[in-house]
C-alpha cells in the first residue's frame, strides 16, 4: 500500500509539472483513498490485538473455575 501511495504522489507531481488537471485530480483522490486504507488497516490490526487479549483473558478466567 505504501508503494501505491508513493506512485499516486508521483503521478500528482507529474500532473502538476505537465499541467494536466485531470491527472492531478485523480492522483489526489487515489492518494486519499490509499491513506484511508492504510489508516483502516492499522485500526483493524489494533482491534485484532485488543480482541485477542480479551479472549485470552476470558480463557484464563474460564480455566481457573
Rosetta blueprint (number, residue, H / E / L):
1 X L
2 X H
3 X H
4 X H
5 X H
6 X H
7 X H
8 X H
9 X H
10 X H
11 X H
12 X H
13 X H
14 X H
15 X H
16 X H
17 X H
18 X H
19 X L
20 X L
21 X H
22 X H
23 X H
24 X H
25 X H
26 X H
27 X H
28 X H
29 X H
30 X H
31 X H
32 X H
33 X H
34 X H
35 X H
36 X H
37 X H
38 X H
39 X H
40 X H
41 X H
42 X H
43 X H
44 X H
45 X H
46 X H
47 X H
48 X H
49 X H
50 X H
51 X H
52 X H
53 X H
54 X H
55 X H
56 X H
57 X H
58 X H
59 X H
60 X H
61 X H
62 X H
63 X H
64 X H
65 X L
